[in-house]
Amino acid sequence: MNVWRTVRLYSTGVPKIRWFYSTDIPVSKPIGFNYKQTERPQKFIPFASKDSDSLETVYQSWKKQGQEPKPVPVNEDQLFDCDIAKMVMRPVYWDGPVYEIRRGLWYKDNTPLSSAISDQLEKHYSEFKKKSETKQQGPIEILSEVSLCEKDGKKWPFKEATDFEKKDKLAVFKDEREAVLIDKESKFGQLQINNIEKLPGQQVLGSSTVTRGYERVRNKEPETASDEKMEEETDFFTSLMKSWTAESSNERFQKDMEADYTNPKHHANSGEREVDHLILCIHGIGQSLSAKFSTVNFAHDCNNMRRQFKQIFVKYPKYAEMAYSEQELHDQDNQKKLTNCKVQVLPIIWRFDVDFSLNKVFEEYDKDGYPRLPTLEQVNIDSITPLRHLAADVVMDILLFYEPKFKEQILSSVVKSANSIYDKYLERHPNFNGKVSLLGHSLGSAICLDILCAQPDESSAIDPKKHLKFRVENFFGLGSPNGVFKLIERHNIWPRGSTETNDPETTSSPKVDNYYNIFYPTDPVAYRVEPLVHPLLADIKPEMISFSDENINSQLKSLAELPNNLINNRYFKRAINFAGLGDYKPQDSKCYKRGADNLDKVPEHVKKLLQSLNRTGRVDYSLPQGYFDIDLINAIGSHIQYFDDPDVIAFLLKQLLQKPKN
């Protein structure tokens, strides 16, 4: 059988390389997940052009010089690093899933081939280029990835292998950018080798067509995330209807992961964008559940919050007017910069650093060598063990926060992580001269408050092992139990350096410029803080936060004008409740039946205490919520939706960008 053929190679160089990353199957997960990769990623997403070029530059330098390549910062705000030697991408500032990256030169079905196959193809392709175009060439052998593992004395690392991964191939180049890989053991495929050039596409049984060089598929894959057009604005009710569309948890999780690791529509390559406000976020209870349920993911919550900061800033011009000077606003050459919200959000995930679990709490032993106390697992009632395990993963975080040994571990872990992230941020952004804020959710707000109360007045007294090494401008508590926690401790909450007696035995005084206690009226975990400043403030309603979208306010007003018999209809109420609208009227909200709306009758010394705790003169801020949202399901949901609520993001943005009053 004549298997020789004429090979025509017209390409004179390597086509433009495109780098890719996966987000469906991670290479590894943080400690605590007990994860081992058993499947291979199937979905690969192209890096933005700028990031891809940066990766290729470092790759070429590594190959030529042989030195260990430095990490390459990529994607949104350069929050991720690529390790070219290990071909993986990981988050910079938090522990998260690590994903495979690939250098796209040879492709199968628009997916980059692994380096094990791509390198073999390119080597033989280069050899063919050096030979005469008229010289007869035969098919060349390509070892499968499974064969290469066996050759190196290694075991195939995944549970299964596809035919493409485990069968050796014969490669036949059709032209300068296309080759056919035929199963080496396929007799029918070998019979067709001489006719390869005449067969369009993948027409040979037991074969695969591969192409050299990446070409963007129009209308399917944008060149970069920043090239995408912004979605058209839709009215509120259209958006609401879209949110009701059912979607499986796996689909949502996959979309979340892709969104977290992918450039957003704004600032796709904005690693060096100017940042005036760095927010470090501390999670609350139940983060250990993320090892069991993929939907419990605080890093994703923070990534979502960061994205919303950017989107809301672009959507409403009033924020640009707050963030930029008059000269900057009217500088025509500076318009692109005006889309930068100047806010960065980074998570602090402390739970996996703290050494307690269902099977390991107290390490105290009797003389006989047995533990003095049982584990929580051992005192469980067997009949409802799964339910108790679920509850323990959540509740135990709170219980152990008030056990001195574990509280010290928690506070130490958060301080260590916060200082490490701050140092790393300065290292990567040496020109940063902005302000730092802490944001704590649920138990995370209690952790923040205790850390801020322990901060010394003098910077010379700071111990990096116990204290934050940076000044905190704002402390935002979301869904915070601080009110009841400090009440149980019999502590007042007073500003640092107030004329009142700051006795550490009876007062908690955070070292912070502005303290915000933000909550939904129906959040069962949240409590007010202002009455702990002075009991008279219990009769003053919290400051009400307005909707971020002014259109909603007008729509709610039109609802209020509907006939009473319709408003009182129980089915209509359910619909309004489900939509999350309600008949919101801050001036007569049923959530607060008592109390005045302002501080007019409050003594001056109490007002000064509030002004010292927050420049606005208030600490408690209530988010908008409808009349009909007071039920168990909505109450539970309200505690976990702060990071997804545009009203929260808009309020935070306004407070961060608000210029101080003269």
PyMOL commands that set and color helices and strands:
alter all, ss='L'
color gray80, all
select helices_A, chain A and resi 49-65+76-78+115-130+145-151+163-166+187-191+193-198+225-227+236-243+249-261+287-291+298-315+318-323+326-329+332-334+337-339+351-353+382-401+404-428+443-454+459-461+482-488+530-533+535-539+550-560+564-567+570-579+586-588+604-613+627-629+632-639+642-644+646-657
alter helices_A, ss='H'
color red, helices_A
select strands_A, chain A and resi 5-6+18-22+44-46+72-74+80-83+88-91+99-104+106-108+111-112+136-137+140-142+169-175+178-183+207-212+277-282+343-348+435-441+472-478+492-493+507-508+514-519+543-544+620-622
alter strands_A, ss='S'
color yellow, strands_A
deselect
rebuild
show_as cartoon
